[in-house]
Structures are given as structure tokens and as C-alpha cells.
Amino acid sequence: MCKLKYQVFGTLVMFFTLANGSLSHHAISEDMNIDNPVQLQGKIIRVEWINPHVYIHFQIQNSYGVNQTWLVQADTPNGLLRRGLNRTTLSAVTESNGPVLTIPPSNAQPSNSAPSISIVVFQTKDKSCMPDCMGYGYTITDPNGRTSILNQKVYDLSSELKFGQ
């Protein structure tokens, strides 16, 4: 009888521990403002290629003419690799005439040409932007107009809610 109590107790502890951990990490729909996508144009200044997500530091010029940095959460490194984006393609390398980002054509979706790198994000509900604005990446478009998905979960969630249609 005592052994059965320990087994039941152990099973319950394991269940609640696993359920709590999985909900806390992947509840992005609770943290982002799905009704208000933001399109940013600027340059990549830094990329953190770490698990569990890739973080892109993106610099824009806001409406007051002041440089503003956005921290954009992308998919897992493996997810981006499957779409042809890697450390080289997401590097902060720039040429004298502007930012460089090359999205492999086989993984790209056609898009209108943009003069600089463009990222569509869903900003977090905390809009303080201190020290940086934060958002979940939706798509990224290179200067040649090729677009790739940045975060599959965000893309799927927004498709369910009919964003962009």
C-alpha cells in the first residue's frame, strides 16, 4: 500500500512539472500582440545563434529620427537551418551601399522589392521598449525582395487567425 502511494505521488509530481514547463516556454500567443503586426526596415546589428531560439538585434530609425533597437525572437537554430537561413545569411555584415542579407532562392517566397532588410514582427504586449523593443519574428525580407519565415509557430498562429489574408 505504501509503495502505491509513492508511485501515485511520483506520477502526479512528474505530470505537473512537465505540464508547467511546457506551458511556460511555448505560450507565445499570451505574450504577443497578434492584432498589431509591425513592419520594421533597417539593419541587422547582431545575431545570437543559441538554443532554444535565435535572437536578431535589428536597428531602425524611429519616427523621431532616433536609432532604436529591436530584439526579435526567431525560430530555433534548427528550424532556421531547415529553411536555408544560417549564421552566414543572418550575419551583421554590411556593404557601403546598405545591409546585406541573402535568402536562398529555393526557400524564399516572392515579395515586393524592399530598399533595406524588412522584418515583420508581433510586438510583445509590454510596449515599454526599455532598453530595447521586443517582438516575435514573422517574416524577413532581403533587399532583393526574397522573403523567408522567421518563426514557424508565430506564422502558424497568425495563419489560424487569418493575418495577412
C-alpha positions as CSV (number, residue, x, y, z in Angstrom):
1,M,0.0,0.0,0.0
2,C,2.8,2.4,0.9
3,K,4.6,1.6,-2.4
4,L,1.4,2.5,-4.3
5,K,1.2,5.9,-2.6
6,Y,4.7,6.7,-3.6
7,Q,4.0,5.7,-7.2
8,V,0.9,7.9,-7.4
9,F,2.6,10.8,-5.8
10,G,5.6,10.5,-8.1
11,T,3.4,10.3,-11.1
12,L,1.5,13.4,-10.1
13,V,4.7,15.4,-9.4
14,M,6.1,14.4,-12.8
15,F,2.9,15.3,-14.6
16,F,2.6,18.8,-13.1
17,T,6.3,19.5,-13.5
18,L,6.2,18.6,-17.2
19,A,2.9,20.4,-17.9
20,N,4.1,23.6,-16.2
21,G,7.4,23.7,-18.0
22,S,5.9,23.1,-21.5
23,L,3.2,25.8,-21.0
24,S,5.6,28.4,-19.7
25,H,8.0,28.2,-22.6
26,H,5.7,28.0,-25.5
27,A,2.8,30.3,-24.6
28,I,3.8,33.0,-27.1
29,S,0.2,33.7,-28.0
30,E,-0.2,35.1,-24.5
31,D,2.8,37.4,-24.8
32,M,2.5,38.9,-28.2
33,N,0.1,41.4,-29.7
34,I,-1.3,39.4,-32.6
35,D,-3.7,42.2,-33.7
36,N,-0.9,44.6,-34.4
37,P,1.9,43.4,-36.6
38,V,4.8,45.9,-37.1
39,Q,6.9,46.1,-40.2
40,L,10.4,47.3,-39.5
41,Q,13.0,48.4,-42.0
42,G,16.6,48.7,-41.0
43,K,19.7,46.7,-40.5
44,I,20.8,43.6,-38.5
45,I,23.4,44.7,-36.0
46,R,23.8,41.4,-34.1
47,V,22.6,37.8,-34.2
48,E,22.6,35.4,-31.2
49,W,22.6,31.9,-32.6
50,I,21.8,30.0,-29.4
51,N,19.3,27.4,-28.2
52,P,16.4,27.5,-27.8
53,H,15.9,30.5,-30.2
54,V,17.8,32.7,-32.5
55,Y,17.7,36.4,-31.4
56,I,18.2,39.1,-34.0
57,H,19.2,42.6,-32.9
58,F,17.6,44.9,-35.5
59,Q,18.2,48.6,-35.7
60,I,15.7,51.0,-37.2
61,Q,15.2,54.8,-37.2
62,N,12.0,55.7,-35.4
63,S,9.6,58.5,-36.3
64,Y,11.7,61.0,-34.3
65,G,14.9,60.1,-36.3
66,V,16.5,58.3,-33.3
67,N,18.0,54.9,-33.7
68,Q,16.0,52.2,-31.9
69,T,17.0,48.6,-31.4
70,W,14.5,45.7,-31.6
71,L,15.2,42.3,-30.1
72,V,13.4,39.8,-32.5
73,Q,12.9,36.2,-31.4
74,A,13.2,33.9,-34.3
75,D,12.7,30.1,-34.5
76,T,15.1,27.5,-33.2
77,P,18.5,27.3,-34.9
78,N,17.5,24.0,-36.4
79,G,14.2,25.5,-37.7
80,L,16.1,28.3,-39.5
81,L,18.6,25.9,-40.9
82,R,15.8,23.8,-42.5
83,R,14.7,27.0,-44.3
84,G,18.1,27.8,-45.5
85,L,19.0,30.6,-43.0
86,N,22.3,30.1,-41.2
87,R,24.9,32.1,-39.4
88,T,26.3,33.5,-42.7
89,T,22.9,34.5,-44.2
90,L,21.9,36.2,-40.9
91,S,25.2,37.9,-40.3
92,A,25.5,41.6,-39.4
93,V,27.7,42.2,-42.5
94,T,27.0,45.4,-44.4
95,E,28.3,46.9,-47.6
96,S,28.9,50.5,-48.1
97,N,25.6,50.8,-50.0
98,G,23.5,49.1,-47.3
99,P,22.7,45.9,-45.5
100,V,23.3,42.5,-47.0
101,L,21.1,39.5,-46.4
102,T,20.9,36.7,-48.9
103,I,17.9,34.3,-48.6
104,P,18.5,31.2,-50.7
105,P,16.0,31.3,-53.6
106,S,14.8,27.7,-53.1
107,N,13.5,28.6,-49.7
108,A,12.3,32.1,-50.4
109,Q,8.8,33.3,-51.2
110,P,8.4,36.1,-53.8
111,S,7.8,39.5,-52.4
112,N,7.9,43.2,-53.4
113,S,11.4,44.6,-53.5
114,A,12.5,46.5,-50.4
115,P,15.3,49.0,-50.2
116,S,16.6,47.5,-46.9
117,I,16.1,44.5,-44.8
118,S,12.5,44.3,-43.6
119,I,11.2,42.2,-40.7
120,V,7.6,41.8,-39.8
121,V,7.2,41.2,-36.0
122,F,4.4,40.9,-33.5
123,Q,5.5,43.1,-30.6
124,T,5.2,41.9,-27.1
125,K,2.3,43.2,-25.0
126,D,4.8,45.1,-22.8
127,K,5.5,48.0,-25.2
128,S,8.0,49.9,-22.9
129,C,10.9,49.4,-25.4
130,M,13.3,49.7,-22.5
131,P,16.1,49.1,-23.1
132,D,15.0,47.5,-26.5
133,C,11.7,46.8,-28.1
134,M,10.9,43.1,-28.2
135,G,8.9,41.1,-30.7
136,Y,8.4,37.7,-32.2
137,G,9.6,37.4,-35.8
138,Y,7.1,36.6,-38.5
139,T,9.0,37.1,-41.8
140,I,12.2,38.6,-43.0
141,T,12.8,40.1,-46.5
142,D,16.2,40.8,-48.0
143,P,17.0,43.9,-50.2
144,N,16.2,41.8,-53.3
145,G,12.7,41.1,-52.2
146,R,13.0,37.5,-51.2
147,T,11.1,36.6,-48.0
148,S,11.5,33.7,-45.6
149,I,9.6,32.7,-42.4
150,L,11.4,33.6,-39.2
151,N,9.3,31.7,-36.7
152,Q,7.1,28.8,-37.7
153,K,4.9,28.9,-34.6
154,V,4.2,32.6,-35.0
155,Y,3.5,32.0,-38.7
156,D,1.1,29.1,-38.0
157,L,-0.7,31.0,-35.2
158,S,-1.2,34.1,-37.3
159,S,-2.4,32.0,-40.2
160,E,-5.0,30.5,-37.9
161,L,-6.1,34.0,-37.0
162,K,-6.2,35.0,-40.7
163,F,-3.4,37.6,-40.5
164,G,-2.4,38.9,-43.9
165,Q,-5.4,37.4,-45.8
